[in-house]
Structure formats: structure tokens, C-alpha cells
Amino acid sequence: MLVNFLFVLMCISMLATLAVLLLGMGSFAKRGEFYQRNANRLMRWRIGLQAVSVIFFFAYLAARGL
């Protein structure tokens, strides 16, 4: 049960990381007002979400005994 829960959390965090990455890349391509206001904030969110994804990944591996 714990393994399935960690797998779901890992997938959600990876998808959230991908969403923030794509949003940042899209705003970078447009170079508009949104990019100027939020570029650093999006980068910090992406890094934080990547850290959470890595933690869930290693917790998942540990729960599976790998």
C-alpha cells in the first residue's frame, strides 16, 4: 500500500515539475511582461519540485527494497 502511495506522489510531483518547466519555457519564448515578473519565481518552483520528486523517487525505491 505504501509503495503505491509513494508511486502516485512521485508521479504527481514529476508532472507538476514538468508543468512548471513548460510554463517557464513558454514564457521565456514570448518574453512578455509575465516572463519579466515571474522568471525567477518559476525557476525556484521548478527546483523545489525537482527536489521533492527526487525525494519521492528514493523513498519509492527504498519502500520497494531496491
Phi, psi and omega per residue, in radians:
M1 nan -0.772 3.133
L2 -1.113 -0.647 -3.125
V3 -1.112 -0.746 3.130
N4 -1.140 -0.718 3.131
F5 -1.106 -0.772 3.109
L6 -1.142 -0.630 3.100
F7 -1.107 -0.758 3.124
V8 -1.130 -0.783 3.107
L9 -1.072 -0.703 3.123
M10 -1.112 -0.770 3.134
C11 -1.133 -0.738 3.132
I12 -1.107 -0.762 -3.125
S13 -1.178 -0.619 3.092
M14 -1.191 -0.695 3.097
L15 -1.170 -0.644 3.092
A16 -1.145 -0.693 3.086
T17 -1.083 -0.774 3.122
L18 -1.090 -0.716 -3.136
A19 -1.102 -0.776 3.139
V20 -1.177 -0.671 3.101
L21 -1.082 -0.815 -3.140
L22 -1.158 -0.660 3.082
L23 -1.096 -0.756 3.109
G24 -1.135 -0.721 3.124
M25 -1.177 -0.670 3.108
G26 -1.145 -0.719 3.121
S27 -1.234 -0.551 3.084
F28 -1.152 -0.661 -3.124
A29 -1.193 -0.619 -3.127
K30 -1.384 -0.561 -3.132
R31 1.000 0.692 -3.112
G32 -1.646 -2.843 -3.137
E33 -1.160 -0.644 3.119
F34 -1.042 -0.733 3.136
Y35 -1.102 -0.780 -3.106
Q36 -1.104 -0.630 -3.118
R37 -1.392 -0.579 -2.907
N38 -2.094 0.119 -3.064
A39 -1.053 -0.875 -3.118
N40 -1.194 -0.637 3.125
R41 -1.116 -0.754 3.118
L42 -1.127 -0.673 3.111
M43 -1.118 -0.732 3.120
R44 -1.140 -0.712 3.095
W45 -1.091 -0.734 -3.132
R46 -1.103 -0.772 -3.133
I47 -1.125 -0.733 3.107
G48 -1.112 -0.744 3.121
L49 -1.185 -0.600 3.068
Q50 -1.127 -0.703 3.114
A51 -1.094 -0.758 3.107
V52 -1.108 -0.709 3.115
S53 -1.089 -0.735 3.131
V54 -1.148 -0.701 3.110
I55 -1.092 -0.795 3.108
F56 -1.137 -0.618 3.117
F57 -1.089 -0.841 -3.139
F58 -1.225 -0.561 3.054
A59 -1.156 -0.685 3.087
Y60 -1.095 -0.800 3.108
L61 -1.094 -0.702 3.130
A62 -1.152 -0.686 -3.141
A63 -1.182 -0.531 3.101
R64 -1.436 -0.153 3.118
G65 1.439 0.421 -3.139
L66 -1.727 nan nan
